[in-house]
């Protein structure tokens, strides 16, 4: 099955966000450039949160039983089904 377009977009947005944070932390940007970078970072953060929210909904749908969906806590120690 082919991957949906949201996965690479999420990865790309996350990488851009990391680069922006590094630029902001360097302290070498002017105030105007810092504000523009911050604004772009907020946009990227919202995009990433939206993609994660969609992924969470999909997982909950896949774990659902009939009409009653339930959440299962993540346990990295438990074996995969």
ABEGO torsion letter per residue (X at the ends): XBBBAAAAAAAAAAAAAAAAAAAAAAGABBAAAAAAAAAAAAAAAAAAAAAAAAAAAAAAAAABBEABBBBBBBBAABBBX
